[in-house]
Amino acid sequence: MAKKSRPTFQKREKEKARQQKQKDKEVRRLESKERRAMAGPRIEGEDPDLVGIRPGPQPLPEQWDDLA
């Protein structure tokens, strides 16, 4: 009869691990949400990665000025 309790114990441990993983995941989600909120609001219609870039060919970087 000792074998019968082992699978139950393993199931209980597996369920505890699953619940802990879910809690950890929820904490990571909340932290991520807070980080995004702290980044500040985006300016509508302006991508910060594209500020200062104009359509068409771009000027060469300073280190390449000698080659042109």
MARBA-3410 file (N, C-alpha, C, O; in Angstrom, 1 decimal):
68
0.8,-1.2,0.0,0.0,0.0,0.0,0.8,1.3,0.0,0.3,2.4,-0.3 ~ 2.1,1.2,0.3,3.0,2.3,0.3,3.1,3.0,-1.0,3.3,4.2,-1.1 ~ 3.0,2.2,-2.1,3.1,2.7,-3.4,2.0,3.7,-3.8,2.1,4.6,-4.6 ~ 0.8,3.4,-3.2,-0.4,4.2,-3.6,-0.2,5.7,-3.3,-0.7,6.6,-4.0 ~ 0.5,6.0,-2.2,0.6,7.4,-1.8,1.6,8.2,-2.6,1.5,9.4,-2.7
2.5,7.5,-3.2,3.6,8.2,-4.0,3.0,9.0,-5.1,3.4,10.2,-5.3 ~ 2.2,8.4,-6.0,1.7,9.2,-7.1,0.9,10.4,-6.6,0.9,11.5,-7.3 ~ 0.2,10.3,-5.6,-0.6,11.4,-5.0,0.3,12.5,-4.6,0.1,13.7,-4.9 ~ 1.4,12.1,-3.9,2.4,13.1,-3.4,3.0,13.8,-4.6,3.2,15.0,-4.6 ~ 3.4,13.0,-5.7,4.0,13.6,-6.9,3.0,14.6,-7.6,3.4,15.6,-8.0
1.7,14.2,-7.6,0.7,15.1,-8.2,0.6,16.4,-7.4,0.5,17.5,-8.0 ~ 0.6,16.3,-6.1,0.5,17.5,-5.3,1.7,18.4,-5.5,1.6,19.6,-5.6 ~ 2.9,17.8,-5.5,4.1,18.6,-5.8,4.1,19.2,-7.2,4.5,20.4,-7.3 ~ 3.6,18.5,-8.2,3.5,19.0,-9.5,2.5,20.2,-9.6,2.8,21.2,-10.2 ~ 1.4,20.1,-8.9,0.4,21.1,-8.8,1.0,22.4,-8.1,0.7,23.5,-8.5
1.7,22.2,-7.0,2.3,23.3,-6.3,3.3,24.0,-7.2,3.3,25.3,-7.3 ~ 4.1,23.3,-8.0,5.0,23.9,-8.9,4.3,24.6,-10.0,4.8,25.7,-10.4 ~ 3.2,24.1,-10.5,2.5,24.8,-11.5,1.9,26.1,-11.0,1.9,27.1,-11.7 ~ 1.4,26.1,-9.8,0.8,27.3,-9.2,1.9,28.3,-8.9,1.6,29.5,-9.2 ~ 3.0,27.9,-8.5,4.1,28.8,-8.2,4.6,29.5,-9.5,4.9,30.7,-9.6
4.6,28.7,-10.6,5.0,29.2,-11.9,4.0,30.2,-12.4,4.4,31.3,-12.9 ~ 2.8,30.0,-12.1,1.7,31.0,-12.5,1.9,32.3,-11.7,1.7,33.4,-12.3 ~ 2.2,32.2,-10.4,2.4,33.4,-9.6,3.6,34.1,-10.1,3.5,35.4,-10.2 ~ 4.7,33.4,-10.4,5.9,34.1,-10.9,5.6,34.8,-12.2,6.1,35.9,-12.4 ~ 4.8,34.2,-13.1,4.5,34.7,-14.4,3.7,36.0,-14.2,3.9,37.0,-14.9
2.7,36.0,-13.2,1.9,37.1,-13.0,2.7,38.3,-12.5,2.5,39.5,-12.9 ~ 3.7,38.0,-11.6,4.6,39.1,-11.1,5.4,39.7,-12.2,5.5,40.9,-12.3 ~ 5.9,38.8,-13.1,6.7,39.4,-14.3,5.8,40.2,-15.2,6.2,41.3,-15.7 ~ 4.5,39.8,-15.4,3.6,40.6,-16.2,3.4,42.0,-15.6,3.4,43.0,-16.3 ~ 3.1,42.0,-14.3,2.9,43.3,-13.6,4.1,44.2,-13.6,4.0,45.4,-13.9
5.3,43.6,-13.4,6.5,44.4,-13.5,6.7,45.0,-14.9,7.1,46.1,-15.1 ~ 6.5,44.2,-15.9,6.6,44.6,-17.3,5.6,45.8,-17.6,5.9,46.7,-18.2 ~ 4.4,45.6,-17.1,3.4,46.6,-17.3,3.8,47.9,-16.6,3.6,49.0,-17.2 ~ 4.4,47.9,-15.4,4.8,49.1,-14.7,6.0,49.7,-15.4,6.0,50.9,-15.5 ~ 6.9,48.9,-16.0,8.0,49.5,-16.7,7.5,50.2,-18.0,8.0,51.3,-18.3
6.6,49.6,-18.6,6.0,50.3,-19.8,5.3,51.6,-19.5,5.4,52.6,-20.2 ~ 4.6,51.6,-18.3,3.9,52.8,-17.9,4.9,53.9,-17.5,4.6,55.1,-17.7 ~ 6.1,53.5,-16.9,7.1,54.5,-16.5,7.8,55.1,-17.7,8.3,56.2,-17.6 ~ 7.8,54.4,-18.8,8.5,54.9,-20.0,7.9,56.2,-20.5,8.5,57.0,-21.2 ~ 6.6,56.5,-20.1,6.0,57.8,-20.5,5.1,57.6,-21.8,5.3,56.6,-22.5
4.2,58.5,-21.9,3.3,58.4,-23.1,4.1,58.7,-24.4,5.0,59.5,-24.5 ~ 3.7,58.0,-25.4,4.2,58.3,-26.8,3.5,59.5,-27.4,2.3,59.7,-27.2 ~ 4.3,60.2,-28.2,3.8,61.3,-28.9,3.0,60.7,-30.1,3.6,59.9,-30.9 ~ 1.8,61.0,-30.3,1.0,60.4,-31.3,1.6,60.8,-32.7,1.8,62.0,-33.0 ~ 1.8,59.8,-33.5,2.2,60.1,-34.9,3.7,60.2,-35.1,4.2,60.4,-36.2
4.5,60.1,-34.0,5.9,60.3,-34.1,6.6,59.1,-33.5,6.5,58.8,-32.3 ~ 7.4,58.4,-34.2,8.2,57.3,-33.7,9.5,57.8,-33.3,10.3,58.4,-34.1 ~ 9.9,57.6,-32.0,11.1,58.1,-31.5,12.4,57.5,-32.2,13.4,58.2,-32.2 ~ 12.3,56.4,-32.8,13.4,55.8,-33.5,13.6,56.5,-34.9,14.7,56.4,-35.4 ~ 12.6,57.2,-35.4,12.7,57.8,-36.7,12.8,59.3,-36.6,12.8,60.0,-37.7
12.9,59.9,-35.4,13.1,61.4,-35.3,14.3,61.8,-36.0,15.4,61.2,-35.8 ~ 14.2,62.8,-36.8,15.4,63.4,-37.5,15.8,62.7,-38.8,16.7,63.1,-39.5 ~ 15.1,61.7,-39.2,15.3,61.0,-40.5,14.4,61.5,-41.5,13.2,61.6,-41.3 ~ 14.9,61.9,-42.6,14.1,62.5,-43.7,13.9,61.5,-44.8,14.8,60.6,-44.9 ~ 12.9,61.6,-45.6,12.8,60.6,-46.7,13.9,60.8,-47.7,14.5,61.9,-47.9
14.3,59.7,-48.4,15.3,59.8,-49.4,16.7,59.4,-48.9,16.8,58.8,-47.7 ~ 17.7,59.5,-49.6,19.1,59.1,-49.2,19.5,59.9,-47.9,19.2,61.1,-47.8 ~ 20.1,59.2,-47.1,20.6,59.8,-45.8,22.0,60.2,-46.0,22.8,59.7,-46.7 ~ 22.4,61.3,-45.2,23.8,61.7,-45.3,24.7,60.6,-44.7,24.3,59.9,-43.8 ~ 26.0,60.6,-45.2,27.0,59.6,-44.7,27.4,60.0,-43.2,27.4,61.2,-42.9
27.6,59.0,-42.4,28.1,59.2,-41.1,29.5,60.0,-41.1,30.1,59.9,-42.2 ~ 29.9,60.7,-40.0,31.1,61.5,-40.0,32.3,60.7,-40.3,33.2,61.2,-41.0 ~ 32.4,59.4,-39.9,33.6,58.7,-40.2,33.8,58.3,-41.6,34.8,57.9,-42.1 ~ 32.7,58.5,-42.4,32.8,58.1,-43.8,32.9,59.4,-44.7,32.9,59.3,-45.9 ~ 33.0,60.6,-44.1,33.1,61.8,-44.9,34.3,61.8,-45.8,34.3,62.4,-46.9
35.4,61.2,-45.4,36.6,61.2,-46.1,36.5,60.4,-47.4,37.2,60.6,-48.4 ~ 35.6,59.4,-47.4,35.5,58.5,-48.6,34.6,59.1,-49.7,34.8,58.7,-50.8 ~ 33.8,60.0,-49.4,32.8,60.6,-50.3,33.5,61.6,-51.2,32.8,62.2,-52.1
END
